[in-house]
């Protein structure tokens, strides 16, 4: 989408539920070139995630996922 050459790191925050499903995807960066939208699209299509464990019990958790784009 006409992004200038460079390295762009996108940060997406979301919830990983006890069953490994994800929801409430929210971009924490805004590079304007559609990168956040693309990362969210890919994450929504990903297989189930491994949920967090606290005190031996599976729990819901927030996750921040970083994805770096290198535009050449």
C-alpha contacts under 8 A as a table, 3 or more apart, distances in Angstrom:
res1	aa1	res2	aa2	distance
1	X	33	X	5.58
1	X	34	X	7.09
2	X	33	X	7.22
3	X	33	X	6.01
3	X	71	X	7.22
4	X	71	X	7.08
5	X	70	X	7.64
5	X	71	X	4.87
5	X	72	X	5.07
6	X	70	X	5.96
6	X	71	X	5.26
6	X	72	X	6.68
7	X	68	X	6.84
7	X	69	X	5.72
7	X	70	X	4.59
7	X	71	X	6.24
8	X	31	X	7.59
8	X	68	X	5.55
8	X	69	X	5.08
8	X	70	X	6.47
8	X	71	X	7.92
9	X	66	X	6.51
9	X	67	X	5.60
9	X	68	X	4.22
9	X	69	X	6.25
10	X	27	X	7.64
10	X	28	X	7.58
10	X	29	X	5.82
10	X	30	X	7.72
10	X	31	X	7.80
10	X	35	X	7.05
10	X	36	X	6.20
10	X	39	X	7.87
10	X	66	X	5.60
10	X	67	X	5.18
10	X	68	X	6.15
10	X	69	X	7.84
11	X	27	X	6.02
11	X	28	X	5.35
11	X	29	X	5.74
11	X	36	X	7.73
11	X	64	X	6.46
11	X	65	X	5.64
11	X	66	X	4.60
11	X	67	X	6.58
12	X	25	X	6.55
12	X	26	X	5.57
12	X	27	X	4.40
12	X	28	X	5.69
12	X	29	X	7.55
12	X	36	X	7.40
12	X	39	X	7.76
12	X	40	X	7.38
12	X	64	X	5.58
12	X	65	X	5.31
12	X	66	X	6.61
13	X	24	X	7.83
13	X	25	X	5.71
13	X	26	X	5.22
13	X	27	X	6.23
13	X	28	X	6.78
13	X	62	X	6.98
13	X	63	X	5.60
13	X	64	X	4.36
13	X	65	X	6.40
14	X	22	X	6.67
14	X	23	X	5.92
14	X	24	X	5.23
14	X	25	X	4.42
14	X	26	X	6.26
14	X	62	X	5.68
14	X	63	X	5.44
14	X	64	X	6.57
15	X	22	X	5.48
15	X	23	X	5.44
15	X	24	X	6.16
15	X	25	X	7.30
15	X	60	X	6.90
15	X	61	X	5.57
15	X	62	X	4.50
15	X	63	X	6.05
16	X	20	X	5.82
16	X	21	X	5.84
16	X	22	X	4.66
16	X	23	X	6.93
16	X	49	X	6.91
16	X	50	X	7.97
16	X	51	X	6.05
16	X	52	X	7.81
16	X	60	X	5.67
16	X	61	X	5.36
16	X	62	X	6.25
16	X	63	X	6.90
17	X	20	X	5.27
17	X	21	X	5.47
17	X	22	X	6.15
17	X	23	X	7.97
17	X	51	X	6.39
17	X	59	X	6.97
17	X	60	X	4.40
17	X	61	X	6.61
18	X	21	X	7.48
18	X	51	X	5.52
18	X	52	X	7.55
18	X	58	X	5.90
18	X	59	X	5.31
18	X	60	X	5.17
19	X	48	X	7.80
19	X	51	X	6.98
20	X	48	X	4.76
20	X	49	X	4.52
20	X	50	X	5.50
20	X	51	X	5.31
21	X	48	X	5.28
21	X	49	X	6.38
22	X	25	X	7.73
22	X	44	X	7.50
22	X	48	X	7.51
22	X	49	X	7.47
25	X	40	X	6.76
27	X	30	X	7.20
27	X	36	X	6.15
29	X	36	X	7.39
30	X	36	X	6.97
31	X	34	X	7.34
31	X	35	X	6.85
31	X	36	X	7.52
32	X	35	X	7.32
34	X	37	X	5.23
34	X	38	X	6.29
35	X	38	X	5.14
35	X	39	X	6.29
36	X	39	X	5.20
36	X	40	X	6.19
37	X	40	X	5.21
37	X	41	X	6.17
38	X	41	X	5.02
38	X	42	X	6.26
39	X	42	X	5.15
39	X	43	X	6.10
39	X	67	X	7.49
40	X	43	X	5.08
40	X	44	X	6.12
41	X	44	X	5.33
41	X	45	X	6.63
42	X	45	X	5.22
42	X	46	X	6.34
43	X	46	X	5.05
51	X	58	X	6.46
51	X	59	X	6.71
51	X	60	X	6.79
51	X	61	X	7.37
52	X	58	X	5.80
52	X	59	X	5.61
52	X	60	X	6.60
52	X	61	X	6.25
53	X	56	X	5.82
53	X	57	X	5.30
53	X	58	X	4.44
53	X	59	X	5.82
54	X	57	X	5.29
54	X	58	X	6.41
54	X	59	X	6.63
